[in-house]
Structure formats: structure tokens, C-alpha cells
């Protein structure tokens, strides 16, 4: 029973080590294969991130309570100015 646990631990450790080595190796290979400069790559990543954020913001519904409060405050301000109190 104890031998099975040791083998399982070794298998898990080898898997994690292999994954990390592959991840690092893939990252290095990707850096050498990039067809553009670092600044262009950073700009492209930034633009892609901005697009993703805009898409998420358009999909996620806004807070109806906050919108209602803002509308109420705006109406109160308009009414105050109409009455000459503001």
C-alpha cells in the first residue's frame, strides 16, 4: 500500500515538472517566433484586452438600483432649479 502512494507521488511530481518545463520551453520558443517587435506586441495585447473588457461591460447588466438612484437625484435637482431653490 505504501509503495502505491510513493509511486503516485512520483508520478504527480514528474507530471508537474514536465508541465513546467514544457511551459517555459513553449514561452521561449514563442518569443523567437514572434514576427513583430515587443512594442507592437504589447500594443496588440493592450488593444485585445480593451476589446474584451468592452465586450464584457456590454454583456453584464448594469445595476438597476444605482441607475434608479441617479435618475431620482437628477429629477430632484431639476425640480429644485425649477422652484428656484438650487
Number of C-alpha atoms within 10 A of each C-alpha: 5 7 8 9 10 11 11 12 12 12 12 12 12 12 12 12 12 12 12 12 12 12 12 12 11 11 12 11 11 11 10 8 9 10 10 8 8 11 9 11 13 11 11 12 12 12 12 12 12 12 12 12 12 11 11 11 11 10 9 8 8 10 8 9 9 10 11 11 11 12 12 12 12 12 12 13 14 13 13 12 11 10 9 8 8 10
